[in-house]
Protein backbone atom coordinates (compact mmCIF):
# COMPACT_ATOMS: atom_id res chain seq x y z
CA UNK A 1 0.00 0.00 0.00
CA UNK A 2 1.47 3.37 -1.02
CA UNK A 3 0.10 6.81 -0.24
CA UNK A 4 1.27 10.40 -0.56
CA UNK A 5 2.14 12.29 2.64
CA UNK A 6 1.54 16.00 2.00
CA UNK A 7 3.33 16.98 5.21
CA UNK A 8 6.75 15.76 4.06
CA UNK A 9 6.12 15.68 0.30
CA UNK A 10 7.01 12.00 0.01
CA UNK A 11 5.28 8.73 -0.71
CA UNK A 12 4.90 6.29 2.20
CA UNK A 13 4.82 2.56 1.49
CA UNK A 14 3.68 -0.04 4.01
CA UNK A 15 4.12 -3.75 3.91
CA UNK A 16 4.23 -6.99 5.83
CA UNK A 17 7.04 -9.30 4.78
CA UNK A 18 6.58 -13.10 4.91
CA UNK A 19 5.21 -14.26 8.26
CA UNK A 20 6.56 -11.29 10.26
CA UNK A 21 3.48 -9.67 11.84
CA UNK A 22 5.11 -6.24 12.13
CA UNK A 23 4.38 -3.63 9.48
CA UNK A 24 7.36 -2.12 7.70
CA UNK A 25 7.24 1.49 6.49
CA UNK A 26 9.34 3.03 3.73
CA UNK A 27 9.49 6.53 2.34
CA UNK A 28 10.13 7.19 -1.33
CA UNK A 29 10.45 10.23 -3.56
CA UNK A 30 11.47 11.05 -7.09
CA UNK A 31 15.03 12.31 -7.50
CA UNK A 32 14.59 12.89 -11.24
CA UNK A 33 11.84 12.59 -13.83
CA UNK A 34 12.33 8.82 -14.19
CA UNK A 35 14.02 7.74 -10.96
CA UNK A 36 12.96 7.46 -7.34
CA UNK A 37 14.76 6.56 -4.13
CA UNK A 38 13.40 4.66 -1.12
CA UNK A 39 14.60 4.20 2.46
CA UNK A 40 13.07 2.90 5.66
CA UNK A 41 10.85 5.58 7.20
CA UNK A 42 13.17 5.94 10.21
CA UNK A 43 15.99 6.95 7.81
CA UNK A 44 14.04 9.59 5.87
CA UNK A 45 15.55 12.52 7.81
CA UNK A 46 19.03 11.53 6.61
CA UNK A 47 18.71 9.24 3.56
CA UNK A 48 22.39 9.63 2.60
CA UNK A 49 23.28 7.76 5.80
CA UNK A 50 20.66 5.01 5.40
CA UNK A 51 22.13 1.52 5.74
CA UNK A 52 19.73 0.14 3.12
CA UNK A 53 18.37 2.00 0.11
CA UNK A 54 16.43 1.15 -3.02
CA UNK A 55 16.28 2.99 -6.33
CA UNK A 56 13.71 2.46 -9.04
CA UNK A 57 14.34 3.75 -12.53
CA UNK A 58 11.99 3.86 -15.50
CA UNK A 59 14.88 3.66 -17.98
CA UNK A 60 12.57 3.40 -21.00
CA UNK A 61 8.97 2.41 -21.73
CA UNK A 62 10.27 -1.17 -21.93
CA UNK A 63 12.78 -1.25 -19.04
CA UNK A 64 12.37 -0.84 -15.28
CA UNK A 65 15.52 -1.11 -13.10
CA UNK A 66 15.33 -1.87 -9.38
CA UNK A 67 18.57 -1.53 -7.39
CA UNK A 68 19.04 -2.60 -3.77
CA UNK A 69 21.98 -0.97 -1.97
CA UNK A 70 23.71 -1.52 1.36
CA UNK A 71 26.03 1.22 2.60
CA UNK A 72 25.45 3.03 -0.73
CA UNK A 73 26.90 0.09 -2.69
CA UNK A 74 24.72 -1.91 -5.13
CA UNK A 75 24.03 -5.43 -3.85
CA UNK A 76 21.32 -6.53 -6.28
CA UNK A 77 20.18 -5.03 -9.56
CA UNK A 78 17.01 -6.34 -11.17
CA UNK A 79 16.07 -5.47 -14.76
CA UNK A 80 12.43 -5.86 -15.71
CA UNK A 81 11.82 -5.88 -19.47
CA UNK A 82 8.47 -5.53 -21.13
CA UNK A 83 7.53 -8.67 -23.01
CA UNK A 84 5.06 -8.59 -25.85
CA UNK A 85 2.97 -11.67 -26.39
CA UNK A 86 2.84 -11.97 -30.18
CA UNK A 87 -0.61 -13.56 -29.96
CA UNK A 88 -1.94 -10.38 -28.33
CA UNK A 89 0.18 -7.81 -30.17
CA UNK A 90 -1.65 -5.24 -32.24
Buried (B, 14 or more C-beta within 10 A) or exposed (E): EEEEEEEEEBBBBEEEEEEEEEEEEBBBBEEEEEBBBBBBBEBBEEBEEBEBBBBBBBEEEEEBBBBBBEEEEEEEEEEEEEEEEEEEEE
